[in-house]
Amino acid sequence: MRAQSQRSTDPIDVTSAELARAARLLAVRSRREATGLFAGNYASAFRGGGLEFEESRPYVAGDDVRTIDWIATARSGEPFVKRFREERNQTLLFALDTSASMRFGTAGNTKAATAAHALALLAAAAGRAGDRTGLLVFDSGIRTEVSVGRGLAHTWRLIRTAVETAATAGGETRISAGLRGLLGDTRRRSTVVLLSDFRDPRLLPSGAPGLELRRVLYRLARRCDLVAGVVVDPREESLPNAGPVRLADPEWPGATVVLDTGSRRARARYRTACAAWRGQINRELRKIGAEPLWLRSDQSPLHALGRFFQERASRRWRVAA
C-alpha cells in the first residue's frame, strides 16, 4: 500500500527578512493590480455612506426635476439643478483566518496565501478610494490586530501583518473568536470581509456550539455589510487518480485515514460530498445574511474579486432603478 506523508502543522520556517520581502512584493503587485477598472468596480460595489453637495449648474433637458436648486433658480431667473458627489466614509474591516487548515495547498499557493493576496488587493483598492481599513487575525483565538486607519503606510502595515501571520498559520479554526473581536469595532457603514476556508465544524451542525457561531455571524451581518470570502483548494473539490493516499486533519493531529483514489467510486463519492458541503456552506451564509465570495488557491483572486464587484454593483443599480 502506497501512502502519502502527512502535512506538518508546525510553523513554516521562514525568516523575518523573507516575510518582509514577500510582503513588499505583494503590496507593490496589489497596488498595480488595484487600478483602473478594478478600482472603479470596487468603488461601485462598496458605495460610500451618503451624498455631499458639490455645486449648482444650469438645467439641461433630461435632468431630474427633483434636483432643481430652487434658491439658485429664483436668484437667476433660470432653472438650476444641484450636483452631488458621493461621500466616501466607508470602513473596510478584514477578519483573516490563519488556522492550520489554511496551510493546505496543492496548486502553488496555500489557502492562507490566497487569502492574504485577496486582502492585499482589497486593501489597495480601499486605499485608492480613501476608505479606512483595519485587520483582525484569528485561529482558535485572536492572534493580532491592526487598528482602523488610512494612508499608504497604514496599508503597507496591514498587508505585511497579513503576510506574516498567513505564513505561520496554525491552530484550530474558531470563527466565532475572530468575529466577536469585530463586534465592538463595527459601525453602521462598515463592511466586514471574513477570509476563511470555513472548516469550522460549528458552522453546520445543530447544537449549542453551532447556534453560538451562527448567532455571532447573524449579529455581525445585521450590523454591517458582511462578505464571506470562502477559500478552497482544487483537491477539496475533486481527487486525482493517485492510488492509496493517507489523509490527516491538520487541526486534529494523530487521526489519519487511507483513501484509495484509484477507485472511480471513491473519487465520485468524494466529489459528491465536496459539492454538498459547498452548497450547504453557501446556503448557511446566505441564510445568516452574508454574501459569499468563492476564491480558489489555484487562481488569482484578482479575477474572482473583479467578477464579484461587477455583479454586486449591477445588483445595486437594479435595486436603485
Backbone bond lengths (Angstrom), bond angles and torsions (degrees), N, CA, C in turn:
res aa  C-N    CA-C-N  psi(-1)  N-CA   C-N-CA  omega(-1)  CA-C   N-CA-C  phi
1 M - - - 1.474 - - 1.527 109.60 -
2 R 1.318 115.87 128.90 1.465 120.55 -178.88 1.525 108.71 -93.48
3 A 1.302 117.43 134.56 1.466 121.38 -176.82 1.519 109.97 -126.27
4 Q 1.309 114.77 146.45 1.465 120.97 176.50 1.512 108.24 -96.87
5 S 1.318 117.04 135.66 1.465 120.39 -177.54 1.520 110.80 -65.67
6 Q 1.342 115.79 150.74 1.447 121.64 179.54 1.522 110.17 -70.23
7 R 1.320 114.26 148.43 1.459 119.75 174.00 1.520 108.10 -80.46
8 S 1.328 116.64 131.32 1.460 120.25 -179.11 1.518 111.04 -69.38
9 T 1.326 116.23 145.60 1.458 121.14 175.26 1.521 111.31 -104.41
10 D 1.332 117.85 7.99 1.462 120.45 175.58 1.519 109.65 -72.52
11 P 1.355 118.19 154.89 1.459 120.05 178.81 1.526 111.59 -58.34
12 I 1.318 116.18 145.83 1.458 121.17 178.36 1.521 109.44 -66.94
13 D 1.304 117.25 136.34 1.467 121.75 -177.84 1.525 109.81 -86.31
14 V 1.329 115.85 88.73 1.456 121.34 177.40 1.516 108.31 -130.93
15 T 1.319 115.56 148.80 1.461 120.06 -179.66 1.520 110.00 -85.19
16 S 1.332 116.17 160.94 1.458 120.72 178.47 1.522 110.53 -64.11
17 A 1.348 117.22 -31.37 1.466 120.14 178.55 1.524 111.04 -65.91
18 E 1.346 116.16 -41.67 1.463 119.80 178.18 1.523 111.47 -64.42
19 L 1.342 116.24 -40.84 1.453 120.12 178.74 1.519 111.22 -65.62
20 A 1.330 116.84 -41.21 1.455 120.38 179.29 1.524 111.13 -63.06
21 R 1.340 116.55 -40.28 1.460 120.19 178.26 1.533 110.72 -65.78
22 A 1.353 116.44 -42.67 1.464 119.89 178.16 1.528 110.97 -62.11
23 A 1.331 116.17 -39.27 1.467 119.69 179.31 1.525 111.33 -66.34
24 R 1.347 116.77 -40.58 1.475 120.04 179.04 1.530 110.53 -63.62
25 L 1.336 116.17 -44.40 1.466 119.50 179.75 1.529 111.34 -62.37
26 L 1.331 116.27 -42.08 1.456 119.40 179.88 1.522 111.15 -67.79
27 A 1.333 117.21 -38.58 1.464 120.54 179.29 1.522 110.67 -63.39
28 V 1.338 117.21 -45.22 1.466 120.94 179.44 1.517 110.67 -65.03
29 R 1.336 116.06 -45.03 1.464 120.25 -179.76 1.527 110.93 -62.03
30 S 1.325 116.75 -42.48 1.457 120.58 -177.97 1.522 111.77 -68.31
31 R 1.322 117.65 -38.23 1.468 120.17 177.19 1.520 110.55 -63.80
32 R 1.341 116.57 -36.23 1.461 120.32 179.13 1.532 110.82 -71.54
33 E 1.339 116.02 -40.77 1.459 119.81 -178.56 1.529 112.72 -73.44
34 A 1.330 116.61 -32.25 1.471 120.89 -176.49 1.522 111.11 -86.55
35 T 1.309 116.89 53.34 1.463 122.24 178.79 1.528 108.32 -129.29
36 G 1.312 115.21 174.12 1.457 120.70 173.93 1.505 113.09 59.32
37 L 1.334 115.61 -128.45 1.458 121.87 -175.01 1.522 111.29 -62.23
38 F 1.342 118.19 -36.57 1.458 121.44 -179.43 1.524 110.39 -60.91
39 A 1.364 115.92 -48.16 1.466 120.42 -179.49 1.521 110.79 -64.86
40 G 1.340 116.85 -39.80 1.460 119.90 178.87 1.520 111.85 -64.92
41 N 1.320 116.74 -41.12 1.459 120.34 178.44 1.526 111.67 -67.38
42 Y 1.340 116.49 -34.49 1.466 119.59 175.72 1.526 110.29 -61.31
43 A 1.340 116.55 -47.53 1.458 120.67 -178.24 1.524 111.64 -63.00
44 S 1.342 116.84 -33.48 1.465 120.83 178.57 1.529 111.10 -74.78
45 A 1.335 116.61 -37.17 1.461 120.65 -178.00 1.519 111.83 -72.74
46 F 1.329 116.95 -39.31 1.460 121.90 179.39 1.523 108.01 -114.28
47 R 1.313 115.87 84.10 1.452 121.38 -173.68 1.510 110.63 -75.15
48 G 1.326 115.46 158.57 1.455 122.00 -179.66 1.515 112.31 -69.94
49 G 1.317 115.08 179.98 1.456 120.25 -173.10 1.506 115.41 -86.15
50 G 1.316 119.92 -4.61 1.454 119.99 -179.34 1.515 111.15 177.73
51 L 1.332 115.79 -169.81 1.454 122.61 179.53 1.522 109.56 -118.13
52 E 1.307 115.68 143.82 1.458 122.17 -178.69 1.524 108.92 -122.40
53 F 1.353 117.21 132.59 1.461 120.80 -179.54 1.529 110.35 -63.45
54 E 1.334 115.83 133.46 1.459 120.41 -179.35 1.531 111.73 -111.92
55 E 1.342 118.08 -50.87 1.463 120.21 -178.66 1.520 109.77 -166.27
56 S 1.365 115.15 169.08 1.457 122.02 169.74 1.515 108.18 -107.92
57 R 1.335 116.26 143.65 1.470 120.38 178.77 1.520 108.52 -141.15
58 P 1.331 117.55 161.08 1.470 120.66 -179.98 1.522 111.36 -60.26
59 Y 1.309 116.30 144.39 1.455 123.31 178.32 1.530 110.24 -69.68
60 V 1.332 116.38 137.69 1.460 121.16 173.22 1.522 107.71 -126.19
61 A 1.319 116.38 154.53 1.452 121.16 -177.67 1.528 110.89 -55.71
62 G 1.309 115.50 131.25 1.459 120.88 -179.54 1.512 113.48 103.87
63 D 1.353 117.90 -14.99 1.466 120.40 177.92 1.517 110.50 -66.50
64 D 1.315 116.26 148.02 1.461 121.95 178.58 1.532 109.02 -70.05
65 V 1.317 117.47 122.50 1.469 120.86 -177.73 1.526 111.58 -64.80
66 R 1.346 116.40 -19.05 1.470 118.86 178.82 1.520 112.35 -69.80
67 T 1.339 117.38 -15.08 1.468 120.33 -179.53 1.527 112.15 -97.39
68 I 1.329 118.13 9.79 1.475 120.53 -179.82 1.525 109.90 -61.35
69 D 1.321 115.49 132.16 1.467 122.58 176.34 1.531 106.85 -90.98
70 W 1.327 116.19 97.29 1.463 120.40 -172.70 1.523 112.38 -67.81
71 I 1.318 117.91 -31.18 1.471 120.03 179.28 1.521 110.08 -68.10
72 A 1.354 116.68 -48.50 1.468 120.01 178.85 1.526 111.11 -65.60
73 T 1.324 117.19 -34.65 1.466 120.87 178.52 1.532 110.93 -65.46
74 A 1.337 116.70 -44.84 1.469 120.55 179.67 1.527 111.08 -65.96
75 R 1.340 116.02 -35.59 1.465 119.73 -177.47 1.528 111.62 -71.28
76 S 1.326 117.50 -38.29 1.464 121.11 -173.79 1.537 113.48 -97.32
77 G 1.323 116.40 -20.80 1.449 118.99 -175.66 1.515 112.96 81.74
78 E 1.322 117.87 -1.63 1.461 124.16 177.92 1.530 108.79 -119.88
79 P 1.335 117.71 145.18 1.478 119.10 -178.53 1.526 111.74 -68.07
80 F 1.317 114.55 131.73 1.466 122.78 175.86 1.519 108.53 -123.92
81 V 1.334 115.58 152.64 1.464 121.14 175.62 1.524 109.17 -124.06
82 K 1.335 113.89 153.84 1.464 120.00 177.87 1.523 109.47 -86.02
83 R 1.314 115.58 141.73 1.456 121.51 176.62 1.522 108.43 -115.21
84 F 1.334 115.28 132.68 1.457 120.24 -177.73 1.525 109.90 -119.16
85 R 1.295 115.22 157.18 1.459 120.34 172.42 1.518 108.46 -127.71
86 E 1.327 115.12 154.52 1.452 119.97 -177.59 1.520 110.89 -69.20
87 E 1.316 115.74 134.85 1.457 121.45 177.67 1.524 108.51 -93.50
88 R 1.324 117.04 115.30 1.452 121.01 -177.80 1.520 109.46 -88.98
89 N 1.312 116.52 99.20 1.466 120.71 174.44 1.524 109.56 -126.06
90 Q 1.342 114.16 37.02 1.454 121.29 -176.12 1.532 111.45 -82.23
91 T 1.326 115.75 143.33 1.462 122.10 173.57 1.523 108.35 -121.51
92 L 1.323 116.07 125.90 1.462 122.39 -178.98 1.528 108.18 -110.05
93 L 1.331 116.42 115.47 1.460 121.98 -179.00 1.523 109.54 -109.42
94 F 1.325 116.59 129.87 1.459 122.22 179.51 1.524 109.96 -104.12
95 A 1.337 115.84 136.07 1.459 122.39 169.72 1.527 106.37 -118.81
96 L 1.329 116.95 110.24 1.466 122.63 -172.94 1.522 110.55 -107.16
97 D 1.325 115.56 120.95 1.464 122.78 177.88 1.526 108.92 -82.97
98 T 1.334 116.55 120.73 1.466 120.82 177.04 1.530 109.97 -123.55
99 S 1.318 115.55 41.54 1.461 120.41 177.27 1.529 109.81 -77.37
100 A 1.330 116.38 173.58 1.469 121.29 -174.65 1.521 112.67 -62.05
101 S 1.328 118.32 -34.28 1.463 119.93 -178.99 1.526 112.19 -66.56
102 M 1.340 117.37 -21.08 1.463 120.97 178.50 1.527 111.31 -76.46
103 R 1.338 117.51 -9.56 1.467 121.28 176.65 1.526 112.12 -78.00
104 F 1.310 117.67 -9.97 1.456 121.72 -176.15 1.526 110.25 -72.66
105 G 1.322 116.30 137.67 1.458 120.88 177.91 1.516 110.49 -168.08
106 T 1.333 116.79 128.71 1.463 120.91 -179.80 1.518 112.20 -121.76
107 A 1.338 117.45 1.04 1.470 120.21 -174.06 1.521 111.75 -126.09
108 G 1.330 116.45 36.73 1.468 119.82 178.59 1.506 112.73 101.30
109 N 1.322 118.22 -52.44 1.457 122.47 -179.64 1.522 110.72 -108.40
110 T 1.313 115.81 145.99 1.459 119.67 170.23 1.526 108.20 -78.43
111 K 1.323 115.27 166.70 1.462 118.96 176.75 1.527 110.12 -64.99
112 A 1.331 117.37 -35.06 1.464 120.89 178.73 1.526 111.10 -64.62
113 A 1.339 117.37 -41.01 1.464 120.86 178.70 1.527 111.22 -66.35
114 T 1.327 116.85 -38.54 1.460 120.93 177.17 1.519 110.73 -64.06
115 A 1.330 116.62 -41.80 1.465 120.69 178.23 1.533 110.61 -64.17
116 A 1.347 117.19 -40.36 1.464 120.69 178.68 1.525 111.12 -64.71
117 H 1.345 117.03 -37.80 1.470 120.99 177.91 1.529 110.38 -65.05
118 A 1.330 117.46 -44.63 1.464 120.74 177.84 1.527 110.63 -61.86
119 L 1.322 116.37 -41.22 1.464 120.70 178.05 1.523 110.86 -61.81
120 A 1.328 116.78 -43.07 1.464 120.50 -179.22 1.529 111.18 -63.18
121 L 1.331 117.34 -40.95 1.462 121.19 178.30 1.526 110.88 -62.96
122 L 1.316 116.51 -45.62 1.460 120.60 -179.98 1.524 111.30 -66.16
123 A 1.328 116.91 -40.72 1.468 120.54 179.27 1.520 110.88 -64.32
124 A 1.346 117.15 -40.33 1.461 120.88 178.85 1.530 110.89 -65.63
125 A 1.340 117.22 -42.75 1.460 120.82 178.55 1.524 110.86 -65.58
126 A 1.329 116.70 -39.76 1.467 120.53 177.93 1.519 110.75 -64.08
127 G 1.342 116.00 -39.71 1.462 119.61 178.33 1.514 111.91 -62.65
128 R 1.324 117.38 -40.53 1.465 121.13 178.78 1.529 111.44 -65.71
129 A 1.343 116.53 -32.14 1.462 121.02 -179.70 1.529 112.29 -83.14
130 G 1.334 117.29 -6.63 1.458 120.71 -179.08 1.510 113.97 83.44
131 D 1.347 117.56 13.95 1.459 121.10 179.77 1.526 110.81 -81.89
132 R 1.314 115.28 156.50 1.457 121.34 175.22 1.522 109.37 -88.79
133 T 1.329 116.16 149.73 1.459 121.24 -179.93 1.527 110.35 -134.65
134 G 1.318 115.37 153.07 1.456 122.00 175.60 1.520 109.01 -147.87
135 L 1.319 117.06 163.97 1.472 121.44 -174.97 1.508 111.01 -141.21
136 L 1.341 115.37 137.57 1.456 122.77 170.27 1.522 107.27 -129.69
137 V 1.333 117.24 127.29 1.469 123.17 -179.36 1.526 108.19 -110.30
138 F 1.337 116.19 134.97 1.457 119.83 -175.85 1.521 110.78 -143.27
139 D 1.332 115.35 160.34 1.467 123.56 164.28 1.529 105.89 -135.12
140 S 1.338 118.01 -98.77 1.468 119.08 172.79 1.515 111.67 -85.17
141 G 1.327 115.96 -9.90 1.460 124.12 176.42 1.517 108.42 -154.24
142 I 1.306 117.17 -174.92 1.459 121.14 179.26 1.528 109.15 -80.31
143 R 1.329 117.25 123.53 1.456 121.75 -179.51 1.527 111.61 -88.29
144 T 1.308 116.40 -48.27 1.465 119.93 -178.79 1.520 109.08 -161.95
145 E 1.323 116.42 164.12 1.455 122.28 -179.73 1.522 110.25 -139.07
146 V 1.337 116.33 150.11 1.460 123.34 169.64 1.519 106.18 -121.30
147 S 1.321 117.01 117.61 1.460 121.53 -176.38 1.519 111.15 -62.37
148 V 1.319 115.69 157.74 1.463 121.66 -179.11 1.526 110.19 -64.10
149 G 1.317 115.02 135.99 1.463 121.12 178.18 1.512 110.08 -167.42
150 R 1.327 116.20 -176.56 1.466 120.42 177.17 1.524 108.91 -145.97
151 G 1.311 115.54 167.97 1.457 120.52 -179.61 1.518 111.61 109.73
152 L 1.336 115.45 163.23 1.461 121.53 -175.52 1.524 112.08 -64.06
153 A 1.340 116.77 -43.67 1.463 120.11 -179.54 1.526 111.02 -63.86
154 H 1.327 116.24 -38.77 1.470 120.02 179.18 1.519 110.80 -65.94
155 T 1.340 117.11 -43.13 1.471 120.98 179.38 1.519 110.55 -61.79
156 W 1.341 116.60 -41.82 1.464 120.96 178.22 1.529 110.85 -61.24
157 R 1.328 117.19 -43.64 1.470 120.90 179.77 1.524 110.47 -63.33
158 L 1.324 116.93 -40.71 1.460 121.10 -179.38 1.525 111.12 -64.41
159 I 1.345 116.55 -44.51 1.470 120.39 -179.37 1.526 110.38 -66.71
160 R 1.315 116.72 -41.36 1.474 119.06 -179.87 1.532 110.58 -63.23
161 T 1.321 117.48 -41.94 1.464 120.40 178.09 1.521 110.86 -61.40
162 A 1.336 116.62 -41.55 1.469 120.58 179.58 1.525 110.96 -63.34
163 V 1.336 117.43 -44.05 1.464 121.29 -178.80 1.529 110.95 -65.24
164 E 1.321 116.81 -44.90 1.467 120.46 -177.63 1.525 111.98 -64.45
165 T 1.322 116.86 -43.38 1.466 119.25 -179.09 1.527 111.53 -73.80
166 A 1.337 117.31 -33.17 1.467 120.10 177.84 1.522 110.97 -65.38
167 A 1.338 117.46 -33.97 1.456 121.49 -178.81 1.522 112.57 -74.19
168 T 1.321 117.91 -15.96 1.466 121.80 -179.86 1.524 110.84 -118.93
169 A 1.331 115.60 35.19 1.466 120.63 -177.21 1.517 110.96 -61.81
170 G 1.321 116.83 142.70 1.453 122.56 178.83 1.512 109.97 179.08
171 G 1.317 116.01 162.53 1.459 119.51 -179.96 1.516 111.47 100.80
172 E 1.310 114.93 172.95 1.461 122.10 -177.94 1.530 110.65 -81.77
173 T 1.327 116.58 148.81 1.465 120.97 175.52 1.521 109.52 -79.09
174 R 1.323 115.90 121.75 1.469 120.97 175.29 1.527 106.93 -140.38
175 I 1.327 115.41 87.23 1.468 121.18 -173.88 1.528 111.44 -61.27
176 S 1.319 117.30 -36.57 1.466 119.65 -177.34 1.526 111.92 -61.00
177 A 1.345 117.09 -30.55 1.464 120.14 179.51 1.529 110.83 -63.79
178 G 1.332 116.14 -43.06 1.456 118.81 179.01 1.510 112.83 -70.80
179 L 1.317 117.17 -39.33 1.462 119.63 -176.20 1.521 112.28 -71.35
180 R 1.318 117.41 -34.32 1.460 118.83 177.07 1.513 110.94 -61.42
181 G 1.333 116.01 -33.67 1.466 119.29 178.27 1.510 112.87 -67.34
182 L 1.353 117.06 -22.36 1.465 120.60 179.96 1.516 113.22 -89.20
183 L 1.323 117.61 -21.59 1.455 119.93 -173.99 1.524 112.58 -57.97
184 G 1.325 116.59 -36.08 1.462 119.46 179.84 1.515 113.62 -77.34
185 D 1.341 117.91 -16.17 1.464 121.28 -176.73 1.519 113.60 -99.02
186 T 1.327 118.01 -13.64 1.455 119.94 -175.00 1.517 111.66 -77.19
187 R 1.313 115.06 143.23 1.453 122.57 176.35 1.523 108.47 -121.78
188 R 1.310 115.55 176.91 1.470 120.40 -174.13 1.519 111.90 -59.85
189 R 1.328 118.72 -36.19 1.454 120.75 -176.61 1.520 112.58 -100.06
190 S 1.320 118.33 17.43 1.460 120.41 -178.48 1.521 110.97 -80.05
191 T 1.332 115.20 148.04 1.460 122.33 168.90 1.527 106.88 -117.37
192 V 1.313 117.05 126.65 1.460 122.13 178.65 1.524 108.22 -106.14
193 V 1.335 116.18 126.79 1.459 122.16 176.24 1.525 107.45 -110.68
194 L 1.311 116.25 108.14 1.464 122.75 179.46 1.521 108.20 -95.26
195 L 1.340 116.59 115.31 1.467 122.36 -178.75 1.523 109.25 -108.22
196 S 1.332 116.01 113.86 1.457 121.02 -174.42 1.527 108.75 -160.15
197 D 1.337 116.81 164.64 1.464 119.53 170.76 1.531 110.73 -91.02
198 F 1.337 116.19 -2.61 1.458 123.38 176.93 1.517 112.35 56.42
199 R 1.358 115.50 32.53 1.463 120.48 174.78 1.527 109.31 -86.75
200 D 1.314 114.75 49.79 1.460 121.97 177.48 1.522 107.26 -105.41
201 P 1.332 118.40 112.63 1.469 120.08 -176.08 1.525 113.17 -62.84
202 R 1.330 116.68 -13.06 1.468 119.58 -179.23 1.521 112.86 -78.99
203 L 1.335 117.16 -12.89 1.461 119.38 -175.20 1.526 112.15 -74.50
204 L 1.338 117.29 -37.26 1.459 119.84 -171.27 1.531 114.99 -99.61
205 P 1.340 119.56 -44.96 1.465 117.70 -174.06 1.522 112.33 -71.75
206 S 1.333 114.99 159.78 1.458 119.76 175.79 1.519 109.07 -81.54
207 G 1.328 115.90 174.85 1.451 119.69 -178.02 1.510 111.27 111.24
208 A 1.310 116.78 171.30 1.464 122.03 -174.52 1.528 113.85 -58.18
209 P 1.363 119.83 -46.97 1.472 118.42 -179.28 1.523 112.95 -61.09
210 G 1.355 116.80 -43.06 1.449 120.02 179.65 1.515 112.15 -65.81
211 L 1.317 116.98 -40.72 1.462 121.01 179.10 1.520 110.62 -63.77
212 E 1.334 116.55 -37.00 1.470 120.38 179.89 1.524 111.01 -63.07
213 L 1.333 117.41 -45.76 1.459 120.52 -179.76 1.522 111.10 -65.63
214 R 1.332 117.16 -45.25 1.460 119.65 179.70 1.523 111.22 -63.26
215 R 1.323 117.06 -32.92 1.465 120.59 178.30 1.529 110.67 -65.96
216 V 1.335 116.70 -42.02 1.468 120.35 178.62 1.532 110.35 -65.43
217 L 1.346 116.46 -44.52 1.467 120.41 177.95 1.525 111.00 -61.14
218 Y 1.320 116.51 -41.93 1.460 120.65 -178.95 1.532 110.66 -63.83
219 R 1.329 116.80 -43.83 1.473 120.36 179.21 1.520 111.11 -61.61
220 L 1.323 116.19 -41.19 1.457 120.21 -179.50 1.531 110.69 -67.67
221 A 1.340 116.97 -41.52 1.462 120.82 -179.71 1.521 111.66 -66.69
222 R 1.339 118.05 -31.62 1.467 120.78 178.56 1.530 110.92 -73.69
223 R 1.329 116.08 -30.66 1.462 120.15 -175.56 1.518 112.74 -83.99
224 C 1.325 117.34 -29.90 1.463 119.83 -174.38 1.526 109.44 -147.95
225 D 1.306 116.18 -175.95 1.462 123.21 178.06 1.525 107.73 -88.67
226 L 1.332 117.55 112.90 1.465 121.63 -174.15 1.521 110.43 -106.69
227 V 1.343 115.75 119.24 1.463 122.54 175.58 1.528 107.56 -110.15
228 A 1.323 116.18 124.86 1.466 121.55 -178.68 1.517 109.47 -103.37
229 G 1.322 116.87 103.21 1.460 121.72 177.83 1.516 109.99 -85.44
230 V 1.336 116.89 105.24 1.470 122.22 -176.94 1.526 108.39 -95.35
231 V 1.332 117.09 115.86 1.465 122.26 -176.96 1.526 109.13 -99.22
232 V 1.327 115.99 126.32 1.467 120.46 -179.81 1.528 109.72 -128.57
233 D 1.317 115.51 152.10 1.456 123.14 174.45 1.531 107.81 -100.74
234 P 1.340 119.03 147.38 1.476 119.61 -179.18 1.519 113.95 -57.46
235 R 1.354 117.98 -29.18 1.464 119.81 178.73 1.522 111.50 -75.12
236 E 1.326 118.06 -8.30 1.458 121.14 173.56 1.524 111.58 -90.16
237 E 1.320 116.16 5.34 1.466 121.24 176.94 1.525 111.72 -117.50
238 S 1.323 116.40 -31.47 1.465 120.49 177.88 1.525 108.80 -159.02
239 L 1.337 116.06 158.37 1.455 121.82 -178.51 1.526 110.61 -112.48
240 P 1.333 117.06 144.53 1.469 119.41 173.79 1.520 109.98 -80.24
241 N 1.293 115.86 165.82 1.462 121.34 175.57 1.525 107.34 -83.10
242 A 1.349 115.62 91.12 1.463 120.39 -175.46 1.517 112.85 -123.94
243 G 1.320 117.70 14.36 1.457 120.06 179.85 1.516 111.76 77.18
244 P 1.329 118.30 -163.84 1.462 121.20 -179.83 1.537 111.40 -64.53
245 V 1.314 116.59 130.82 1.467 123.15 -178.95 1.518 108.65 -130.51
246 R 1.324 115.49 133.44 1.462 120.10 177.02 1.530 109.04 -89.13
247 L 1.309 116.53 124.71 1.458 122.28 -177.73 1.523 109.85 -111.75
248 A 1.327 115.72 144.29 1.460 121.18 178.79 1.519 109.00 -142.02
249 D 1.333 115.97 148.78 1.462 122.08 175.35 1.524 107.62 -89.06
250 P 1.348 118.87 117.26 1.473 120.20 -177.12 1.523 113.51 -64.25
251 E 1.331 117.69 -19.18 1.456 119.99 -179.11 1.519 112.53 -95.22
252 W 1.334 116.32 -6.33 1.461 121.62 175.81 1.519 108.34 -133.99
253 P 1.337 118.08 71.72 1.466 121.65 -175.00 1.530 111.81 -62.93
254 G 1.318 113.97 148.23 1.460 119.92 177.52 1.511 112.93 108.77
255 A 1.326 117.14 -35.69 1.464 120.62 -179.22 1.522 109.32 -92.64
256 T 1.325 116.61 122.10 1.466 120.93 179.51 1.526 109.52 -130.56
257 V 1.321 115.23 160.88 1.449 121.53 176.47 1.519 107.90 -142.61
258 V 1.312 116.45 143.43 1.461 121.39 178.33 1.527 108.22 -101.51
259 L 1.332 115.61 125.32 1.456 121.55 -179.53 1.522 108.81 -117.61
260 D 1.317 116.49 127.86 1.466 121.12 179.37 1.527 108.64 -85.25
261 T 1.339 116.44 94.69 1.466 120.42 -179.06 1.528 111.59 -73.84
262 G 1.317 117.07 -7.47 1.460 119.84 175.21 1.520 112.09 -74.29
263 S 1.321 116.45 -13.39 1.456 121.09 179.21 1.529 109.88 -84.61
264 R 1.318 115.53 122.12 1.474 119.66 178.99 1.530 110.22 -61.94
265 R 1.324 116.41 -37.55 1.466 120.63 -179.86 1.534 110.68 -64.98
266 A 1.344 116.08 -42.39 1.465 119.87 179.52 1.525 110.95 -63.06
267 R 1.339 116.76 -41.57 1.472 119.73 179.59 1.527 110.83 -65.83
268 A 1.335 116.64 -38.16 1.466 120.19 179.68 1.531 111.01 -67.01
269 R 1.338 116.51 -41.91 1.471 119.61 178.78 1.525 110.47 -65.78
270 Y 1.323 117.36 -38.58 1.465 121.30 178.09 1.535 109.67 -62.97
271 R 1.335 116.96 -46.36 1.465 121.89 -179.68 1.532 110.89 -61.51
272 T 1.315 117.13 -40.97 1.457 121.51 178.81 1.532 111.23 -64.86
273 A 1.340 115.43 -43.28 1.468 119.81 179.72 1.527 110.97 -64.07
274 C 1.334 116.92 -39.70 1.469 120.29 179.75 1.525 111.02 -66.71
275 A 1.324 117.17 -41.32 1.461 120.77 178.22 1.527 110.83 -64.49
276 A 1.335 116.53 -37.79 1.470 120.38 178.08 1.519 110.74 -65.53
277 W 1.340 116.68 -41.48 1.474 120.85 178.07 1.523 110.34 -61.82
278 R 1.336 116.81 -45.08 1.463 120.36 -179.93 1.530 111.15 -60.95
279 G 1.334 116.35 -44.15 1.457 119.42 179.23 1.515 112.45 -63.84
280 Q 1.332 116.17 -38.24 1.457 120.26 -179.30 1.527 110.92 -68.79
281 I 1.339 116.78 -42.65 1.459 120.68 177.29 1.522 110.26 -61.16
282 N 1.327 116.43 -43.72 1.464 121.43 179.86 1.530 110.82 -59.52
283 R 1.331 116.10 -46.75 1.465 120.09 -179.58 1.520 111.64 -64.85
284 E 1.346 117.74 -43.64 1.455 120.77 -178.89 1.521 111.43 -62.74
285 L 1.332 116.77 -42.64 1.461 119.97 -179.10 1.530 111.06 -65.09
286 R 1.317 116.77 -43.84 1.467 119.89 179.32 1.529 111.27 -66.96
287 K 1.333 116.61 -36.14 1.455 120.35 178.31 1.528 110.77 -63.43
288 I 1.330 115.67 -37.68 1.458 121.15 179.37 1.523 111.60 -70.29
289 G 1.343 116.68 -27.99 1.460 120.65 -178.17 1.511 113.14 113.66
290 A 1.347 117.20 6.72 1.463 121.20 178.76 1.524 109.61 -89.02
291 E 1.328 116.22 156.81 1.464 121.51 177.15 1.527 108.58 -106.55
292 P 1.346 118.61 112.20 1.467 120.12 -176.97 1.526 112.52 -70.93
293 L 1.324 115.02 141.27 1.462 123.51 173.33 1.520 106.28 -131.50
294 W 1.346 117.01 113.46 1.462 121.22 -175.12 1.522 110.32 -94.13
295 L 1.346 115.03 127.97 1.461 122.72 -179.17 1.524 108.67 -122.80
296 R 1.327 116.95 142.16 1.466 122.27 179.44 1.524 109.53 -115.05
297 S 1.326 115.59 139.41 1.466 120.21 -177.69 1.525 112.74 -72.58
298 D 1.344 117.58 -14.64 1.467 119.89 179.14 1.531 111.70 -97.61
299 Q 1.328 117.42 8.88 1.463 121.30 179.05 1.522 109.67 -135.54
300 S 1.331 116.01 149.78 1.458 119.70 177.37 1.522 109.73 -66.13
301 P 1.331 118.21 135.10 1.472 119.60 177.74 1.522 112.75 -68.52
302 L 1.331 117.67 -11.43 1.461 121.20 -179.73 1.528 111.10 -56.70
303 H 1.334 117.15 -45.69 1.463 120.87 -176.31 1.528 111.43 -71.37
304 A 1.326 117.03 -41.20 1.465 120.29 178.96 1.522 110.75 -64.27
305 L 1.334 117.17 -40.87 1.457 120.55 178.24 1.524 111.37 -66.90
306 G 1.335 116.60 -40.01 1.457 120.33 178.61 1.518 111.60 -59.83
307 R 1.344 116.70 -45.41 1.466 120.68 177.90 1.529 110.79 -64.59
308 F 1.323 116.25 -40.56 1.467 121.07 179.90 1.526 110.60 -61.38
309 F 1.347 117.25 -44.42 1.463 121.03 179.08 1.524 111.08 -61.12
310 Q 1.332 116.04 -46.76 1.463 120.05 -177.59 1.523 111.65 -62.54
311 E 1.338 116.87 -45.54 1.462 120.52 -179.74 1.524 111.22 -65.32
312 R 1.320 116.36 -40.76 1.469 120.63 -179.56 1.522 110.95 -66.44
313 A 1.340 116.63 -43.83 1.469 120.60 179.73 1.520 110.97 -64.90
314 S 1.348 117.76 -41.43 1.460 120.32 -179.52 1.523 111.50 -65.92
315 R 1.340 117.35 -36.24 1.470 120.41 176.33 1.523 110.96 -63.61
316 R 1.325 115.90 -40.12 1.462 118.93 -178.84 1.527 111.66 -69.36
317 W 1.346 116.24 -36.07 1.461 118.69 176.82 1.520 110.87 -66.91
318 R 1.354 117.47 -37.33 1.462 119.94 179.21 1.525 110.86 -66.30
319 V 1.354 115.70 -39.36 1.465 119.42 178.39 1.524 110.48 -65.67
320 A 1.351 116.65 -41.52 1.462 121.11 -179.45 1.526 111.53 -65.41
321 A 1.352 116.05 -34.44 1.458 119.84 179.92 1.517 111.75 -73.67
